């Protein structure tokens, strides 16, 4: 049985080939493959536990489905384009299971496996993909046209954070409000640099909110400060036995590596493969 050009006006569902005169010229190339259009809400799969629907709602297969993998609700082969319209806070919102909410795999031929032109936030800003290491960043140079600026973080045997600033005519340094939940307060190290003249300044005490200063000569305090602290979740193992970073105890989830360390093995395999291919072609 063949059903062609079915149009059900009562619910706004159109199956088959609609009037292509209404389709813009660059899109008419799809005419031969057919078009499925729906003017209203479309629901695919079992969406009973979603708690709300969008224009198009897609859920996993129900128990009666013959689908081999009933866990996947959407599988796309090929590039996907998503254009937000600012009607919600996020153009793309992702949430998932305990192991991994998002897995991205690609060949980077289009400029990146995952690419974003704006800020990328995860875990409410904690950036789980790099929450143990701050990646290098590269940006247009702020003062030299045609140049770029690249910064990387310093290396050290701990996972630390810092704050810095200036103290003038007061005897306390206010720590960032989030440090009480982020760092081990007992790990603070404070560097003071007097401004204008020598000052006999020292640290009197500190707590989760303030570092208290004192000038032994009872003169006004005027200095720069630089404070470093160790994160509470610092689980860094500085030295370990192994032949590569893959031997790190407990795995490397949350860490990222430079281009050389993460790609050297692949480059060696590719070079060897190419060399063997050349030798094989020569022997023919």
C-alpha positions in Angstrom: 0.0 0.0 0.0 1.3 3.4 -0.9 0.1 6.7 0.6 1.2 9.9 -1.0 0.7 13.5 -0.2 -1.3 13.0 2.9 -2.5 16.3 4.5 -4.4 16.3 7.8 -5.5 19.9 8.4 -7.3 19.3 11.7 -4.0 19.0 13.6 -1.7 20.7 11.2 0.3 17.6 10.2 1.6 17.4 6.6 3.2 14.2 5.3 4.5 14.0 1.8 5.4 16.8 -0.6 3.9 20.2 0.2 3.8 23.2 -2.1 7.4 23.8 -3.0 6.6 27.2 -4.4 6.7 28.4 -0.7 10.2 27.0 -0.2 13.1 29.3 -0.9 15.2 28.5 -3.9 18.4 27.2 -2.1 16.2 24.8 -0.2 14.3 23.3 -3.3 17.1 20.8 -3.8 15.4 18.7 -1.1 12.3 18.2 -3.3 13.4 14.8 -4.7 14.0 13.3 -1.2 10.6 14.3 0.2 9.7 16.6 3.0 8.0 15.9 6.3 6.5 19.0 7.9 4.4 19.7 11.0 2.8 23.0 11.8 2.1 22.1 15.4 3.8 20.0 18.1 5.6 16.8 17.3 6.4 14.0 19.8 8.6 11.1 19.0 9.3 8.2 21.3 8.4 7.7 24.9 8.3 11.2 26.5 6.1 10.5 29.5 8.8 11.3 32.0 10.0 14.6 30.5 7.5 16.8 32.3 7.0 19.2 29.5 7.2 19.3 25.7 8.7 21.6 23.1 7.8 22.2 19.5 9.7 18.9 18.7 10.0 16.5 21.7 12.2 13.4 21.3 12.4 10.6 23.9 13.8 7.1 24.1 12.0 4.1 22.6 9.2 2.5 24.5 9.3 -1.1 25.7 7.5 -2.4 22.6 9.9 -0.9 20.2 12.1 -3.1 18.0 14.9 -0.6 18.2 18.1 -2.5 19.0 19.4 0.2 21.3 16.5 1.6 23.3 18.8 3.9 25.4 19.4 6.5 22.6 16.8 9.1 21.9 18.7 10.8 19.0 21.6 9.7 16.9 22.9 12.1 14.3 25.5 11.2 11.7 27.0 14.3 10.2 27.4 17.9 11.2 24.6 19.6 13.2 23.8 23.3 13.4 21.9 24.9 16.3 21.0 28.6 16.1 19.6 30.1 19.3 17.2 33.0 19.4 17.8 34.2 23.0 14.3 33.3 24.1 15.9 31.2 26.9 19.1 31.6 28.9 20.9 28.9 26.9 20.9 28.1 23.2 21.9 24.5 24.1 21.3 23.0 27.5 22.8 19.5 28.3 22.2 17.3 31.2 22.9 13.6 31.7 23.9 10.6 33.8 26.5 10.3 36.5 29.3 9.0 34.2 29.2 11.6 31.5 26.5 14.1 30.5 28.2 14.8 27.2 30.5 12.8 25.0 31.9 14.5 21.9 33.9 12.8 19.2 35.0 14.3 15.9 37.7 14.6 13.3 38.1 18.4 13.7 37.9 18.9 9.9 35.4 21.7 10.4 37.6 23.6 12.9 37.0 21.7 16.1 35.3 18.7 17.7 33.2 21.1 19.9 33.2 24.8 19.0 31.6 27.7 20.8 31.9 31.4 20.0 30.9 32.5 23.5 31.4 31.4 27.1 31.0 27.7 27.9 29.8 26.9 31.3 29.4 23.5 32.9 28.4 22.3 36.4 27.1 25.9 37.2 30.4 27.4 36.1 32.8 24.9 37.6 34.0 23.8 34.1 34.2 20.1 34.8 36.1 19.5 31.6 39.1 21.4 32.9 38.4 22.0 36.6 41.8 20.8 37.6 43.8 22.7 35.0 43.4 26.1 33.4 44.0 25.6 29.6 46.2 28.1 27.7 44.2 30.8 26.0 44.8 32.6 22.7 43.2 36.0 21.8 43.7 38.9 19.4 46.4 41.2 20.8 44.8 44.2 22.6 47.4 46.8 21.3 49.1 45.3 18.2 47.0 45.0 15.1 47.7 41.7 13.3 49.2 40.1 16.4 47.9 37.6 18.9 48.4 37.1 22.6 48.8 33.7 24.3 49.1 33.0 28.0 49.6 29.8 29.9 49.5 29.1 33.6 52.6 28.5 35.8 53.4 25.0 36.8 53.7 23.8 40.4 53.3 20.7 42.6 49.8 21.6 43.8 46.4 22.8 42.5 46.3 26.4 43.8 44.5 29.6 43.3 45.5 33.2 44.0 44.2 36.7 44.6 46.1 40.0 44.6 45.6 43.7 45.1 46.5 46.7 47.2 45.9 47.7 50.8 46.0 51.4 51.6 45.2 53.0 55.0 43.7 49.9 56.5 44.9 46.8 58.2 42.9 44.0 56.6 42.9 42.2 53.3 39.4 40.8 52.4 39.6 37.4 50.9 37.2 36.4 48.0 33.9 35.3 49.5 34.0 31.9 47.7 37.5 31.0 49.1 35.9 29.5 52.3 34.4 26.7 50.2 37.2 26.5 47.6 40.6 26.5 49.4 42.2 25.2 52.5 42.5 28.4 54.6 45.4 27.0 56.6 47.4 26.7 53.3 47.6 30.5 52.7 50.9 32.1 51.8 50.9 35.9 51.7 53.5 38.2 50.0 53.5 41.9 50.9 55.3 44.6 49.0 55.5 48.1 50.7 54.7 51.1 48.6 56.5 54.5 49.0 58.8 53.6 51.8 60.0 50.7 54.0 57.3 49.5 56.3 57.6 47.0 59.1 54.4 45.0 58.1 53.6 41.5 59.2 50.6 39.1 59.3 49.0 39.2 62.7 46.3 36.5 62.0 43.9 35.3 59.4 40.5 33.5 59.0 38.1 32.5 56.2 37.2 36.1 55.5 40.2 38.4 56.3 44.0 38.5 56.6 44.9 40.9 59.4 48.0 43.1 59.0 50.0 45.1 61.5 52.7 47.7 61.1 55.2 47.4 64.0 55.9 51.1 63.8 52.2 52.0 64.0 52.4 53.8 60.6 49.6 53.7 57.9 49.9 50.6 55.8 50.3 51.0 52.0 51.3 47.8 50.1 50.6 45.4 47.4 49.6 41.8 48.3 49.7 38.5 46.6 48.0 35.5 48.3 48.2 31.9 47.1 46.1 29.0 48.6 45.7 25.3 47.9 42.3 24.0 46.7 40.4 21.8 49.0 40.0 19.2 46.3 43.7 19.0 45.5 44.3 15.3 44.9 47.5 15.8 42.8 50.0 13.0 42.8 53.3 14.8 41.8 55.5 11.8 41.3 54.3 8.4 40.1 55.7 5.3 38.4 54.9 4.9 34.7 55.9 5.3 31.1 53.3 8.0 30.1 50.6 10.2 31.5 48.2 7.4 30.9 49.8 5.6 33.9 48.7 8.3 36.3 47.0 6.6 39.4 43.3 6.9 39.3 43.1 8.0 35.7 43.1 11.5 34.1 39.5 12.6 34.3 39.4 16.4 34.8 42.9 16.9 33.5 44.0 18.2 30.1 47.4 18.0 28.4 49.4 20.0 25.9 49.3 19.2 22.2 52.6 17.3 22.2 51.8 14.9 25.0 48.3 14.0 23.8 49.2 13.6 20.2 52.8 12.2 20.0 51.7 8.6 20.0 49.2 9.2 17.2 51.8 11.1 15.1 54.3 8.2 15.5 51.6 5.7 14.3 50.6 7.9 11.4 54.3 8.4 10.3 55.0 4.7 10.6 51.9 3.9 8.6 52.8 6.3 5.8 56.4 5.0 5.7 55.2 1.4 5.4 52.8 2.4 2.6 55.6 4.1 0.7 57.8 1.0 1.0 54.9 -1.3 -0.1 54.2 0.9 -3.2 57.9 0.9 -4.1 58.1 -2.9 -4.0 55.1 -3.2 -6.4 
